[in-house]
């Protein structure tokens, strides 16, 4: 989604996605109105965080990029 990023930016983006999603899972697991165990909420939040982090930093178009010019050597 964001394309090629430096390693530090990718790390911070993944960390932010995991923290937000695990926090949401904790919040959903701690609410008494929703019949969800706290452990299940944390696991679901972690899984959603991993999926979100993958979608944020993965370059889905990396195989479709063609070089601007190809030089061929003739012998």
C-alpha positions as CSV (number, residue, x, y, z in Angstrom):
1,X,0.0,0.0,0.0
2,X,2.7,2.5,0.9
3,X,5.3,1.0,-1.4
4,X,9.0,0.5,-0.6
5,X,9.8,2.2,2.7
6,X,13.0,2.4,4.7
7,X,13.4,-0.4,7.3
8,X,12.7,1.9,10.3
9,X,9.5,3.2,8.8
10,X,8.3,-0.3,8.0
11,X,9.1,-1.4,11.5
12,X,7.2,1.6,13.1
13,X,4.2,1.0,10.8
14,X,4.1,-2.7,11.7
15,X,4.5,-1.8,15.4
16,X,1.7,0.8,15.3
17,X,-0.7,-1.6,13.5
18,X,0.0,-4.3,16.1
19,X,-0.4,-2.0,19.1
20,X,-3.7,-0.6,17.7
21,X,-5.2,-3.9,16.8
22,X,-4.1,-5.6,20.1
23,X,-5.5,-2.7,22.0
24,X,-8.8,-3.0,20.2
25,X,-8.8,-6.8,20.9
26,X,-8.1,-6.1,24.6
27,X,-10.9,-3.5,24.7
28,X,-13.4,-5.9,23.1
29,X,-12.3,-8.7,25.4
30,X,-12.7,-6.6,28.5
31,X,-16.2,-5.3,27.7
32,X,-18.7,-7.1,29.8
33,X,-21.5,-6.7,27.2
34,X,-19.7,-8.7,24.6
35,X,-19.3,-12.4,25.5
36,X,-15.7,-12.7,24.5
37,X,-12.8,-13.9,26.6
38,X,-9.9,-11.5,27.1
39,X,-7.4,-14.1,25.7
40,X,-9.5,-14.6,22.6
41,X,-9.8,-10.8,22.1
42,X,-6.0,-10.4,22.4
43,X,-5.4,-13.3,19.9
44,X,-8.0,-11.9,17.5
45,X,-6.5,-8.4,17.8
46,X,-3.0,-9.8,17.2
47,X,-4.1,-11.7,14.1
48,X,-5.8,-8.6,12.8
49,X,-2.7,-6.6,13.5
50,X,-0.5,-9.1,11.6
51,X,-2.9,-9.0,8.6
52,X,-3.1,-5.2,8.7
53,X,0.7,-4.9,9.0
54,X,1.2,-7.2,6.0
55,X,-1.3,-5.3,3.9
56,X,0.3,-2.0,4.8
57,X,4.0,-2.9,4.0
58,X,3.6,-5.5,1.2
59,X,4.1,-4.2,-2.3
60,X,1.5,-6.0,-4.4
61,X,2.8,-4.6,-7.7
62,X,6.4,-5.7,-7.4
63,X,6.2,-8.3,-10.1
64,X,4.4,-6.1,-12.6
65,X,7.0,-3.4,-12.9
66,X,8.9,-3.4,-16.2
67,X,12.2,-1.7,-16.6
68,X,12.2,1.6,-18.5
69,X,14.7,0.4,-21.1
70,X,16.4,-2.9,-21.8
71,X,19.7,-3.1,-23.5
72,X,20.4,-6.2,-25.4
73,X,23.9,-7.2,-26.2
74,X,24.6,-8.4,-29.7
75,X,27.5,-10.7,-30.3
